[in-house]
Amino acid sequence: MSDDPRPRGRTSADPAFSVSLERGLRILSAFSGDRSVLGIADLARAVGLNKSTTHRYVATLTKLDYIRQDPETKKYYLGPRVVDLGFAAIDSMELTKVAGPLLQALADETGFTVSMGLCDGPDVVYVDRRRSGRRSSLAMDLNLHVGSRLPAYCTSMGKVLLAYKDPAALRQILDRTDMARRGPKTITNREQLIAALAKVRQSAVAVNDEELAPGLRSFAAPVWDRSGEVVAAVNIAVHLTISPTSVEALAGRVEPALRRTAGEISRRLGYRPEA
């Protein structure tokens, strides 16, 4: 197996090219799609290095928290610093460019705070957050911002993102999830959560009824890309002090606009549902 994965045209004499940095980035890039958990042998094959060399790079990346190791399987997955590193570029991504104006319009229409999140292992990561510009705004400040992370199992966006994972990927994520009680109605039983996710998949909307924190409710819908994959979720957050009504009444008020917005973002990303 080759131990020199440099692109053609580059030589060790080129002062502008770092072989070590290139190898490290190739290892990080190997984690993608359905290859989110990899062993040393998998990584060595993916990046064209021998196992001992690959292990040295992986050990460094692990120490820096760009990669983490599962203590049971000894395999590796991306760490939180990879996500943090990407936040400087998130605003220029197609997803946030497309979604931003639509999220703001949804916040202005409903008066509630609107967010969009992506799945990162057992967490949902906020990539956009909009408050209504209306003078009579019903928005609330939960001290969340772009880059904030919350457990997926007890949030509406997280449940949407988990619901569309394949069973093997979902199992791996739940194996790494501490299903602690966060709010008065947190689902702490794994089988009950899986049953709840099945309902989310059927209805294409998730409800968080005081599962994350007392008094907090939210509703989320999936965002699909052109390949038919769920790539993000959009939610509307409401506090009982703002809207002390039943979940059903609140859903009737916000779900139509939420579904419409998530559907329009999906359409602009190239998603075309099967007839």
C-alpha positions, 0 to 999 in steps of 0.5 A: 500500500502506498504511503504517499497520497500526495496529489499529482504534480506536488513534490516534497520540494514544494514549500506550499504543500504540507504532506502531514496536513494533507494526510490528516485532512484525508483521514477526516474526509474519510468519515462521510455518509454511511461511513461515520464510524471507521476502524484503523484498517478502514481508514488506512484503505480509504486514505492509502496509508499503511496501518502504523502511519494511519494510527499515528495520525489518528492518535494525534487527531484524537488527542486534539478532539477532532476524532473520538474513539468508541471504547467498546468497538475501538473504532473512531468517529468525528469529534466536536472540533470538526463541527466547530471548525466548520461554523466559520463557513456555514453561512456560505453553505447552500443550505443556510443561504437557501433557508435563511430568508424562509426561516425569517419569514416563518418567524415573522409570520408566527411571531415565534423563534425559528431554528434550523439544525443538523445532526452530529452524532447524538447531538443536534447542532444549531446552524440558523436561528431567527426571531420575529421582527414583529413588534409583538414578537412572541419569541423567547431567548433560551441563550441558544445561538448558531453553534449551540448543541443539544441532545437529539433524543429530547428535542424536536429537531433531534427527533426528526433527524434521528427518525430518518436514520437507518436502523444501524446508524440509529443504534450506534447513536443511541449507544452513545446517548445518555438518556437522562431526564431533562424535563418533566416529560423526557423519554428516558426509555430507549424502546419508547424513544424508538416507537416515538421516532417511528411516529415522527417518520409517519407524520413527518413532524416531531413534537417536544412537549416539555422533554428538554425543559419545563414549559418548553414546547417545540415542533419540527419538520424535516428538510430533504435534499435533492438525493432524498436524504433528510439533511436538516430540521426546522423548528418553532419553539414556544413556551407555556408562559407565552402560549398556555394552550394544549399541544393539539391547539398549538400544533394546529396553529403552527404546523401548517406554516412549519411544514410549508417552510420546510417543504419550500426549503427542500424544494429549493435544494432540489428535492422532488418527492416521488409521485 
